[in-house]
């Protein structure tokens, strides 16, 4: 369900907004927040709830791996977008699961008229890394 009202959104955002995502702010248009759900010191998986303010989206990026790897998004609150290079953007709503294979150029974020959250799971693999690329074209995003 779309919502611009932050208080209303917080009631839906069952995994919590967390803290400003300052460590990755240079790779986002707008403000995002990160709530790490498992302690990386005790789990081999990175699992976090990522929250995007309305209009916020990350830059195009690729999760590299020589074997395995990639990312899984589990949409939990609000509404957002996911797009792979060369394909139309896909609407994201609570309950949507997106499996992103390694080496797939993509972006994801909130719709311009809604807060949005998803759980991000970094899929384990060999020789994994993340390559941040250019911002999503503002005109193309606005046209969604």
C-alpha positions in Angstrom: 0.0 0.0 0.0 1.4 3.4 -1.0 1.9 6.0 1.7 3.6 9.3 1.9 2.8 9.5 5.7 5.8 8.4 7.6 3.9 7.7 10.8 1.5 5.5 8.9 4.4 3.8 7.1 6.2 3.0 10.4 3.2 1.0 11.6 3.5 -1.2 8.4 7.3 -1.4 8.5 7.4 -4.4 10.8 11.2 -4.9 10.6 11.9 -1.2 11.6 13.5 1.7 9.7 16.8 1.6 11.5 19.5 4.2 11.1 20.4 6.6 8.3 22.4 4.6 5.6 25.3 7.1 5.7 27.9 4.5 4.7 26.3 4.1 1.3 24.6 7.5 0.9 26.8 8.4 -2.1 25.1 5.5 -4.0 21.5 6.7 -3.4 19.4 9.5 -4.7 17.4 10.6 -1.6 17.6 9.2 1.9 17.7 5.5 2.8 17.9 3.7 6.2 19.4 0.4 7.3 18.2 -1.9 10.0 20.7 -4.9 10.2 18.7 -7.9 11.2 21.4 -10.4 11.9 24.8 -9.8 13.5 27.4 -10.2 10.8 29.8 -11.5 13.4 27.5 -14.5 14.2 26.0 -15.2 10.8 27.5 -16.0 7.4 24.6 -14.1 5.7 24.1 -10.3 5.6 20.4 -9.6 6.2 19.0 -6.1 6.6 15.8 -4.2 6.2 16.4 -1.3 3.9 13.9 1.6 3.9 13.7 4.3 1.2 11.9 7.6 1.6 9.6 8.5 -1.3 11.6 9.0 -4.5 14.7 7.4 -3.1 16.5 4.8 -5.2 20.0 3.4 -5.3 22.3 3.7 -8.3 22.6 1.0 -10.9 24.9 -1.7 -9.5 26.1 -5.3 -10.0 26.7 -8.0 -7.4 29.7 -9.8 -8.8 30.7 -13.4 -8.0 32.7 -16.1 -9.7 30.3 -18.7 -8.2 27.0 -18.2 -6.4 26.4 -14.7 -5.2 23.7 -12.2 -6.1 20.9 -10.7 -4.0 17.4 -11.5 -2.9 14.9 -8.7 -2.1 11.8 -9.5 0.1 9.4 -6.5 0.0 7.8 -5.8 3.3 6.1 -2.4 3.3 5.1 0.5 1.0 5.7 0.4 -2.7 8.8 0.5 -4.9 10.5 -0.3 -8.1 13.0 -2.9 -9.3 14.7 -2.8 -12.8 17.2 -4.9 -14.6 19.2 -3.3 -17.4 17.3 -3.6 -20.7 14.0 -4.6 -19.1 10.9 -2.6 -17.9 10.7 -1.6 -14.3 8.8 -4.0 -12.0 6.4 -2.7 -9.4 7.2 -3.9 -5.9 4.6 -4.4 -3.1 4.7 -6.3 0.2 5.2 -10.0 -0.4 7.1 -9.6 -3.7 10.3 -11.5 -3.8 13.0 -10.7 -6.3 15.9 -13.0 -7.0 18.8 -11.2 -8.6 21.5 -13.4 -10.1 25.1 -12.4 -9.8 26.4 -10.2 -12.7 22.9 -8.6 -13.2 23.0 -4.8 -13.6 20.0 -3.4 -11.7 18.6 -0.8 -9.3 15.7 -0.7 -6.7 14.0 1.9 -4.6 10.8 3.6 -3.6 8.1 4.9 -5.8 8.0 8.7 -5.9 4.7 8.7 -3.9 5.5 6.1 -1.3 7.8 5.0 1.5 9.2 1.6 0.8 11.1 -1.2 2.6 12.6 -4.5 1.6 14.8 -7.1 3.3 18.0 -7.5 1.5 19.8 -10.8 1.5 23.3 -11.0 0.0 23.6 -14.5 -1.4 26.9 -16.2 -0.4 29.3 -16.9 -3.2 33.0 -17.0 -4.2 34.9 -13.8 -5.0 31.9 -11.6 -4.3 32.0 -7.8 -4.6 29.5 -5.0 -5.3 30.1 -2.5 -8.1 28.3 0.8 -7.9 27.6 2.5 -11.2 25.8 5.6 -12.5 22.6 7.0 -10.9 19.2 6.0 -12.5 18.3 8.6 -15.2 16.0 11.1 -13.4 13.7 11.5 -16.4 13.3 7.8 -16.8 12.5 7.4 -13.1 10.0 10.2 -13.1 8.2 8.6 -16.1 7.5 5.4 -14.1 
